Amino acid sequence: MEFKTIIEPFKIKSVESIKMSTESERVEFLKAAHFNTFLLKSDQVIIDFLTDSGTSAMSNEQWAGIMRGDESYAGAKSWERFYNAVHDLTGFEYILPTHQGRAGERILYGHLGGKGKVFISNTHFDTTRANIEFGGATAYDVQIDEAKYHDVYHPFKGNLDCIKLEKLIIEHGAENIGAVILTVTNNSGGGQPVSMQNAKDVAAVCKKYNVLFILDCCRIAENSYFIKHREKEYENHTYKQIAQEMFALTDGCVMSAKKDALVNMGGFIALKDEKIAEACTNLLIITEGFSTYGGLSGRDMEAIAIGLVEVFDKDYLYYRIKSTEYLGNKMREKGIPVMFPIGGHAVYIDSAKMYEHIPLNEYPGQALVCELYRIGGIRSVEVGSVMFGKYDENGELIPAAMELVRLAIPRRVYTQSHIDYVVEVFDELIKNKANVRGYKITKEPKLLRHFTAHFEQL
Ligand SMILES: *Cc1c(COP(=O)(O)O)cnc(C)c1O
């Protein structure tokens, strides 16, 4: 017997209360935050879908691990447990603990990059691109064409286009390629998975040209779920075996543990090559900390070691992927233009399609973000022209490629009734669709304006 309700495969042992608010209170909060949800206080939010990064709930076992943390400066027992957990999963010998993903990127891509170097990825996550460009190198995204269409089904929309990859390698010369980076799942590309076949194809191209192949593996467990259920060859593999097979195709990885390691802070680099590891370890010691703790305390390493095992639990992954899909499919049934198929960690809405009457230079995505907050106290994030828009020489907006709004789901935090509440909020949102107005930016910084910009309703 299969039941329809996706029950959370955990009991709740500790709770954090949610402060309820009324719509009129939220209108005031929104005004005070200049219509930028990044400027809201967390207790003004009912359901926080701003990000899945560092927002996971830890298990009782992880909390027990935190008490056990060995805070010795060198050679701590917690380092040993962390090393063993990462080594067992990735197979790599050289492991460098960092305080979060971008610290690992700064070290690895700082070492591999620099002026004249080129990095190629399915999609560089924004911190990855920033670290590569900061070092003077160039970053190219080569996604498969299907990824451009929000409503076209493809089982692995996160795949890297190997023909474009090979062209770029030839064009720039293999010796100038810093690394090829496969991001699984493809966060900026809608949380879409990458197939094992694609990873094998990328590995073959990298081998042919003797180019380094790095996995951005922060959602490796979620990606493994999709492979098991969509790639026939892998239906009898465990999720962990699938992940291990993918790591074995690569030369190393960078992980933000704030995602699939189920912790609130942490990350690591893991590498096959001793020389690269040595150079990175020198940078680690200068910028993060000694090699047996890097950017982490002993207790953090304990929690990561345990989280990396828990995340591959089949009941957890079923709940994780199915509950994201549940929300996305319910919205799709209501006619909300969501990115399809639904990805692993978030649901993305095409706001330009949702609010066709709002021109792009009046930021339909920001309008949707504000509506979700006003009606339901739901915090989401605009991933469109507020985040990526630029201006031409006349000060006219050059819009982003897509006007998306992301609802990112924290791990093990919300229950199905929270999700059903969100679905209900969309009913209200649809009713009010025609009355929604656009926004103008009244104040913005030069870089990363979405974090601090001020808006006014038109
Ligand atoms: C979050 C993320 C990073 C950066 O990690 P931080 O821990 O936020 O520094 C890198 N790549 C991807 C795909 C991510 O989602």
Ligand as a Chemical Component Dictionary entry (heavy atoms), coordinates in Angstrom:
data_LIG
# 
_chem_comp.id                   LIG 
_chem_comp.type                 NON-POLYMER 
_chem_comp.pdbx_formal_charge   0 
_chem_comp.three_letter_code    LIG 
# 
loop_
_chem_comp_atom.comp_id 
_chem_comp_atom.atom_id 
_chem_comp_atom.alt_atom_id 
_chem_comp_atom.type_symbol 
_chem_comp_atom.charge 
_chem_comp_atom.model_Cartn_x 
_chem_comp_atom.model_Cartn_y 
_chem_comp_atom.model_Cartn_z 
_chem_comp_atom.pdbx_ordinal 
LIG C1 C1 C 0 26.142 27.465 -1.844 1  
LIG C2 C2 C 0 26.930 27.086 -3.006 2  
LIG C3 C3 C 0 28.297 27.396 -3.095 3  
LIG C4 C4 C 0 29.017 28.289 -2.103 4  
LIG O1 O1 O 0 28.995 27.777 -0.819 5  
LIG P1 P1 P 0 28.907 28.709 0.480  6  
LIG O2 O2 O 0 28.932 27.688 1.591  7  
LIG O3 O3 O 0 27.632 29.482 0.420  8  
LIG O4 O4 O 0 30.110 29.569 0.504  9  
LIG C5 C5 C 0 28.988 26.931 -4.206 10 
LIG N1 N1 N 0 28.386 26.228 -5.171 11 
LIG C6 C6 C 0 27.075 25.938 -5.131 12 
LIG C7 C7 C 0 26.448 25.152 -6.234 13 
LIG C8 C8 C 0 26.296 26.353 -4.047 14 
LIG O5 O5 O 0 24.998 26.072 -4.026 15 
# 
loop_
_chem_comp_bond.comp_id 
_chem_comp_bond.atom_id_1 
_chem_comp_bond.atom_id_2 
_chem_comp_bond.value_order 
_chem_comp_bond.pdbx_ordinal 
LIG C1 C2 SING 1  
LIG C2 C3 SING 2  
LIG C2 C8 DOUB 3  
LIG C3 C4 SING 4  
LIG C3 C5 DOUB 5  
LIG C4 O1 SING 6  
LIG O1 P1 SING 7  
LIG P1 O2 DOUB 8  
LIG P1 O3 SING 9  
LIG P1 O4 SING 10 
LIG C5 N1 SING 11 
LIG N1 C6 DOUB 12 
LIG C6 C7 SING 13 
LIG C6 C8 SING 14 
LIG C8 O5 SING 15 
# 
